[in-house]
Amino acid sequence: MKNTARSVPTAPYHAVRFYDNEKSLAQIVAEFLAEGLTDGKPGIVIAAPSQRAAIVRELVVRSFDVVSLQGSGDLVLLDADETLATFMSDDEKLHAKAFENEMCNVIRKACRGRTDCTVRIYGQMVDILWKSGKHKLAIRLEVLWNQLANTHAFSLLCGYAIGSFYKDANFEEICSQHTHVVSGDGSAKAVA
């Protein structure tokens, strides 16, 4: 697998990976997190249980002690649905201030007072919204992440099931919300 994480710029990095199977996505996410963890940068995974488990397995394959990383706070594993519920109301509206508060708290806890702390985050929440037919909410969430990147240091990798896209316009809209698109071999290309 091609190693791309060290090329993450200091400017906001918000990449998208379109995947056709969970295993390849878990490998890309684990590599993304591993590069940061190796450099002492915390990682946050916001995903469904099956995807979190697959990512953890891939980190273990890379010789990471996931239990120790979680204990130290350097690896934070969050449930995507539970996290969404903290800033999405029953009437299916995303609340920007609640999102900012929730994500800032998670990032702050992961950094534990360290300066120059660029957290690596993998998020499945947008994919869950998209698969549920809540396309506008998924786009809105991408916008909220981009706004948060203006004030907080993190690198974000999003994953979308490629089978969820039927129109080129939808695909282009998602790509336009990201700074990079990660290809099938794991290399990241800047979005023009």
N, C-alpha and C positions, 0 to 999 in steps of 0.2 A: 504494500500500500504506500502510496506517495505521501511523504511527510510535508504538510503544508502549514501547520500551525505556527511554526517559528516565523513565518512571513506575515503574521498578523500585524498590521500597522498600529501605531499609537493613536491614530485618528480612529473615530468610531468604525468598528468592524461588525457588520450585520450581514451574515451570509445565509443563504438558503441552499438546502440540499433536497432535490427531488429524488425520491427513492421508490424502488419497485419491490423491495423486500426488507423486512425488519433487520435481518442479520447484517446486510451491507450498511444500513443506516447506523446500527449499533457500533460497527467497526469504525466508521467515520467519526461518530460522536466520541467514542473512546479515545481515538487518536487526537482529536481536538482537545479533549480534557487532559489527556496524558501529557501533552507538551506543556500545558500550563502547570499542572501538578508537579512535574519534574523541575520546573523553574520556581517552585514555591508559591504559585498563584492558585487561589482556590477555584473550585469548580462547583457549579450548581446545575442540577438536572431537574427539569420540571416536565414530567412525563407520566404516562399511564403505567400501571404496575408492570405489565409485560415488557414494555420498552425500558423501564428502569432496570429490570432484572437482566435484560440482554446487555445493556450498557455496563452494568456491574460485572457480568461474566467477562466481557471484553477487557475491562480494566484489570481483572484478576489474571487473565491470560498475559497481560503486559506486566505482570509481577507487582501490581499495586496492592497494598494491604488496605482494602476498602473499609474494613471495620475501624482501623486506626485513623484513617483519613476522616471518616465520619465522626469519630470521637473527638478529634482535634478541631473539627469544624471546617477542615479544608475541602471536604466533599459534602455537599448538601443535596439530599434527594427529596424532592417534593412531588406530591401527587398533582397532576395537571388539573383534574376536575376540582379538587379542593382549592387549589390556588386560584383558579378562575372564579370560584364562588366568592372569593374575598373582594372582588371588584366588579362582578357582573351581577346586576340586580335580577329579581324574579321576572321583570318585564324585558329581560334580555338586552339591557343597556350596559355598556362598559363605562365605568366611572373613572375618569382620568386621575383624580386626586387619590382615590382609593388604590388604584393601580400603582401610582407613584409611591404612596406610603408603603404598600406591601413589598414592592420590589426593592425600594431603598432599605427597608428593614432587613430583608434577606441578604442583600449585598453587604450592608454594614456588618451584620453578624458574621458573614463569611470572611470579611477582611479583618475583623477583630482588632481594630485600631492600627493596623499596619498602614504605613504611608506607601505611596506608589503601588497600590494594590489594584491590578486589573483582573477582575473576575472573568472566568470563562463560563458562559451560560448556554445550556442547550434547552430549548423550549419546544414542547409539542402542543402547547395550547392552541396555537393558530391552526395547526393541522386538525385538531379535534373540532374546532369551530367550522373549518372548511368542509370537513367530511359530513358534518351535521347540516350542511346547506346554509350555514350562517356566514356567507361570504363577506358581507359588509362588515360584520363584527370582526372577522379575521383580519381584514384590511385595517380596520380601526385599531386593532391590537398591534399590528405592525407599526402603525403611525405612533402609537403610545411608546413602543420600544425605541423608536427613532428619536422621539422627544426626550426620553430619559437618557439616551446616549449623549445628549448635549450637556448634561450636568454630572454624569457618573461614568467612571472608567470601567467598561466591560466589553468583552467580545461575545457576540451572540450568534449562535448557529440555530437556525430553524429547519425543521424537516417537514416536507409535504409528500404525501403519497401521490405519485405521478398519475395513477389511475383516477384521481379526483378531478382532473382537468380535462374538459371537453371542448373548450373554446380557447383560441390563441389569445384573445383579449384578457381572459382571466389569468392565464400564464404570465403574460407580459405585465399585468398589474402587480402580481406578486413579485416578480423579478424587480420591478421598479422600486419596490419598498426596501430593497437590499443593496448593500454596497458590493457584494460578491455572490456569484453562483458557483457552488461546488459541483464539479462534474463527477461522473461515475467512477473515475480513477482517484478521486479525492483531491484533485488540484482545484484551487480557487481562482476564478477569473473575475476581475473587477467589472461591475456593470457600468456601461458607458453612459 
